[in-house]
């Protein structure tokens, strides 16, 4: 590592004590990362390559208020990623992403962190890969295998096994209704990361236009299993459709579909999923003047669906708009439970939302975006401006994000604290 690189890296580590920047990434406004599955053309072996270790350091510095007590806090998250490259042969490939994460700040002393967030990082997966070598009251150092999976390809078949991301949908603003097989992100500490699942599966490609994928997943955070079968087909140029079914959660079955169509110089899409969830219902009956507890199994049925439109305009402008319906959301504002957001159980508390995203490439090094989201039932509103800088050598990427919330104190967004965040990425 060069002297210049060392200086920048240690500067990054020390940011938590020298900066007081502003926010955390939007809870609801973010673009989903592409699927982490291995993509190798059917029947085409990959040439072996030399093993290489690429490294990335990321610093996220946040100033905000706690959700529950409204106390001001700071939180620094410094992560070092080590990603081995070149672990492949003619018909096999291995991908890995190893992480060391260092948390610091007075937020670690709060009850929210100690009782709600910190336990979420201690998932028990099929193979225990996560450790916490050091932990004090306001410091926490963790190591984990974030991704580690391999695949074997032959003809049109692909087998894969390991901890990987199982992503579905194509949205810019809201979480895709199809993307509930992996655990949801934790909005305070890891808003842009999905932990993935320990996965075993099989994929079959029928030429260049169709594919079928089936997998069994184990969730490390909740010790739950999920499974799915997904089929997609390119109907014609500019029109693609697919279906998915499986176990989307504990005692929950789901059936979904998605369609994308290129029209009017843009892309129009729809994706949705129907869920059938078994729950236990308890009631008290009087039998001979003696109260008896009665238990019965009921089915809770709901849908999530999203309609989106996206188009690129001259001058490097890109506009996107989305409408999202969350059938599991609450109809009444007094039933909103912020603990569900903190614990990563859901990203939307209400039923119906609308959002818009406008991005612009300002120069080869600078870009910006503004995103707005509204809860159509309670009138709350949130908007998220972001400014991004990429150094000429692509050695450093910096983002300044902010979140501003408006609405009555009973609305979903009106009760959230404004936040801001500085993110720095260094590539070695």
N, C-alpha and C positions, 0 to 999 in steps of 0.2 A: 504494500500500500504506500503510495507516494506521500511526501510530507504535506502536500496541499490537501490530499484526501483526508489524512489524519486530522488536520486542523479543522476542516469542515465538519467531519464526523463528531469530534469532541465539542465543537460549537453547537451542533444539533442536540447532543445529549444534555447540554447545559441550558437549553432554551427555557426549560420549566422554571428556572430561577431568575431569568432576566426579562421575560416577556409577560405581559398580562394582556392577552388578546381577547377576543370576544366570543365565540359561540360553539355549538356543536352542530354536526351535519343535520340537515332536515330529517325529522322523524318520518315524514311521509313523502317528501320530494327527493327521489334519488333514482338514478338509472341503474337497472339491474345488470350485473356483469354477465357476459356470455357463459354458456355452459362449459364446465371444466372437463367435459368428456374428451377422450382421445379421438382425433379424426385422422384416419389414414385411408387413402383411396383403396377401394376394394381390389385385392389381387396385386397391389403394387408394393413390394417390399421396400423398406427404408434402408439406406446404406448405413453401416455402423459409423459412429463418430467418436471423437475423442471426448473423454469426460471433462466437463468444465463446471466450475462453481461460480454462479453469478449471485451477487449480493445486493440487497436494497435496504436502506435505512429510512424509516418513516417516523416523523414526529408530529403528533397532534396535540395542540395546546388549547384548552377550553376554559372560558370563564362564563359562569351561568349562576342560576339559583337552583336549589334542590326542588324536586317536584312536590314533595309533601310539606316541608317546613318553610320553604321559600328563603332559606339561608344562602348567602352568596358563597361560592366555592370556586376553586381552580382545580383542574385535573390535567396532568401531563401524561401522555402515552407515547413512549418511545419503543419502536419495534425494529428488530433486525431480522431480515429474512435471508435465508440461505437456500438457493434453488439449484441443485445439481442438474446439469444438462448433459445429454449425450448417452444416457443409460438406455440404449436400444440396440436391437439387432435387426435381422432381415424381416422378422414378422412379430417382434415383441417390442415393448416400450415401457419404461418406468418413469413416472413423474414424482417429484417430491418437493415439499415446501416446509422447511424447518424454521421455527420462530423462537426468538427470545423477546419477551415483552416486559418493559419496566414501567410501572405506574407510580406516580408521585403526585402529591397535592393534598390539600385539606379535605377534599371530597372523600378520601379513603377513611376519614374519621367519622363520616356520617353514618347514620343507621341505614340509609338507603344502600350504601355500598356494602356494609358489613352483613346486613341481613338479607338483601335481595340480590344484588349484582354479583358479589364475589362468589357465592355458592354456585352460580350458573357456569362459572369457568371450570368447575370440577367434575365434568361429565365423565361417567364410567362407560367407556365404549367397549366394543367386543375385545379389543386389546387396549390396555391402559397405556396411553401415550403421553399424557400430560403430567407435568410435575410443577411444583411450586417450591423451588429451592430456598427462597428467602421471603419472609413476610414480617413486616413490622407495622406499627400503627399507621404511619403515613407513607410507607414504601411497600411495593409489592413487585417481586420479580418472578416471572413465569416462563416456562419453556414448554413447547408443544410441537407436535407434528401436525401442522395445519392441513397438509395434503400429502398423501402417500398412496399411490395406486399404480397398477400396471395393467397392460392389455396384451392380448395375443390375437393377431389377425391372420386369417387365411381365407382366400376367396372373398366372398361377401359377408363372412362372419367375423364377429369381434367379441371376445370375452374380456371382461374387466373385473378387477377386484381391488378393494382398498378404500381408504378415506378420500372421498371426492365430492365435488359439488354436482348436484342433480338439478339443473336449472331448466325452467320452462317459461314460455311467454316472451313477449317482446314489447316492453313498456318503458316509458321515460319518466313518468311521474309517480304512479301508484304501483304497489306490488301486484304482480300478475295474479289473477284468480287461480292459475294453474300451478303456481310456484310455492306450494305449501308442503312439499314432501321433505325438504330439509328444514332444520330449525330456523326460526326467524332471527334477524339481526337484533343485537342489544342496542337500543338507540342512544344511550348515554355514552358508553365506552367504545362500542364497535358498530357504528351506524351503517358503515359501508361494507361490512364483511359478513358473509354467511359461513357458519362453521362446517357445513357439509355433513355427510353421513358415512358410516362404514357400509360399503355397498358391494354387492355381488350381482353381476348381471350379464346379459347377452344381447347383442345387437346384430341385426341382419339387414343388409342393404340389397334392394332389388334394383339394380342398375343405378342410374344417376338421379332418379326422380322419386324413389320410395324408400322408406326405412321403417323397421319395427324394432323397438327396444323394450326389454323387460328387465326389472331389477328388484332386489330385496334390499331394504335399507334398515340400518340400526342407528337410532338417534342417541348420541352420547349424552346430551343434556338431560333428556327426560327418561332415558332407558326405555324407549318405545320403538316398535318396529313399524315400518311402512313398506308398501310395495306398489308397483305400477307397471302397466303395459301401455306403451305410447306408439302410435303409428302416424306417419305423416306422408303426404303425397303431393308432388308438384303436378297439379291438374293441367295447367298450361302455363306458358310464360306470363308471369305477373300474377298468377293465382295459385296459392298454396293452402292446403287444408290438412287438419289432423284431428285425432281423437285420443283420449287418454282415460284410463280407468284404473282403480286400485284402492288400496287402504291409505287414506290420507291422514289418519290419526287413530288414537285409541277408539276402537269400536265405531269407526267412521268409514263409510264407503263413499267413493266419489266417482262421477262420470262427467267428463268434460270434453270440450271441442274448441278449436281455434281456426280462424280463417284470415288470410292476409291477401289483399287485392290491390294492385297498382292501378290507380285511376286518377285522372285530372292532375297529372304530373306529381302526384304524391302517393302515399300509401294509406289505405283504409283497413283497419283490422278490428276483429271482434274475438274475444276469448271468454269462456265462462265454464263454470263447474257446478254440478248439482251434488249435494252432500246428504247422506242419510246417517245420522248419529244416534246410537243407542245410549240412553241415559236411564238412571234409576230414579223413580219418583216415590216419595214416602208420604204417607198420610196416616192419620190417627182415626181409628174407628172405636166406637163404644160397643162392646159385646158383654151383655149382662152386667152393666155398670162398671166394667173393667176396660180401661183404654188399651187398645191393641194397635201396634204399629204395623201398617200394611205397606209392603214393597211391591212395586210393579215396574216392568221395563216398558219404556215409551220410546218412540222414534221422533227425533227432532230433525226436520227436513228444511234445508235452506239452500240458497244459491248465491254465488258470487259471479258477477260478470262485468266486463269492461269493453267499452268502445273507444277507439282511438283514431286520430288522424294526424299525419305528419307530412311535412313538405319542406323542401329546401328551396330557397329563393336566391336571386342574384345578390351579389355583395356578401356572400358567405353568411347569410341568415338562414336559420332553421327554426321552424315553428311546429309545435306539437300541442294537441289538445286531447283530453281524455275525460270520459265520464265513467265513474266506478260505482257499482252497487254492491254493498256488503250485507248479505242477508243475515249474518250472525251479529251485526251491530245492534246497538240499543236504540229503541224508538224514543225513549225519554231521557233527557239530559241528566236527571237525578240518578240514573243508573250507571253513568259513566264511571269506570274504575281505572284510574291512572296506574294502578299496580300492574295491570295487564300490559301496559306499554313498557314500564320499567323492566318487567321480567321477560320481555320478548315473546309474550303469548299472542299478541296481535299488534298491528300497526295502525288500525283504524277502529275507533270506538263507535262511530255512528253508522248510518245506513247508506246515504247517498252523497257523492262528492263530484266536484268538477274541478279540473285543473288545466293550466296552460303553461307552456315552457317556451321561452324565446332565447336562442343562443346566437352569438355573433363572434366570428374570428376577426379580431381587431387588426392584428399584425401577425407575422409568422411566429412571434414569441408571446403575444398576449391574446387572450380570449375571455369572454364573459357570458354570463347567462342570468336570466331572471325567471323565477318560477313562482306561480301563485296557485294556491289550493283553497277551495271553499267547501265547508260542510253545508250542504244544501238544506238540511233540516233545522239546524240551530243558528245559522247565520254567521258562524265563526269563520275567520279567514286567516291564512298564513301566507307569507311570501319570503322567498329565499334568494337573495342576490349572491352571486359568486364571481370572483375575479381570479383568473389563472395565468401564471407565468411559467414559461419553459425556457431554460437557459440555452444559449446558442449551441453548446456541445451536448445538450440533452442530459447533462450531468445532474441537474437539479430541476425539480418541479415544485412550484409553490401555489397554494390556493388560499384565498381568504373568503370565508363563508359567513353568512349571518342568517339568523332566523328571527322574524318579527311576527307576533301573533296579535290578533284583534278579535273582538267580540265580547259578548256579555260574560260575566264571571261564571255563568252556568254553562257556557258553550264549551265545546271540546278544545278549541284553540285559545279561547279567551283566558282559560285557566292555566295555560302553559307559560313558563318564563322565557323571555327573549334570551338568545344565546349568540355567541360568535366563536369562530374557530379558525386557527391558522394551521395549515397542514404543509409540511415540507417533506419531499421525497428525494433521497439521494441514491443514485444508481452507480454501482462500482463495476 
